[in-house]
């Protein structure tokens, strides 16, 4: 549905309307995080309605931005503690692992709304597993970014599944 003044277009996905200003640049659109969650077919529709055409290089830039957004989202950066989703950023993981090597008995960690105490060996094992998980996610993101350089058409871009291949989430069990 297009508005009367032709300044805006509306894209509907999953019964939600996304209003796009036709004057928005590609960078403006990519900076709208909620748009990066849309499938590439919606992006194709956005450009066709906005610009009257859909260009390969533009779609490739959007796909790359979507991959980066997915990599930093809760779809990837997550583990579970008592079935509650949590995450520890790289600096926190490194700091906690260093603390675990210095502490003789246990370390205390804030996870969500809880403060938990873990025996050193359990903490080290979990932090090591979490670092391996994060490394595997990093590698999968890098593989996707490399793979998309080989896509030949807009249709290839629309059909590319950048969510595949990530490792299963891990859990911290007390």
Helices and strands as residue ranges (DSSP letters): E 8-13, E 16-21, H 26-30, G 33-37, H 40-51, H 56-71, E 79-81, E 84-86, H 90-102, E 106-111, E 114-119, H 120-147, G 148-150, H 154-159, E 171-172
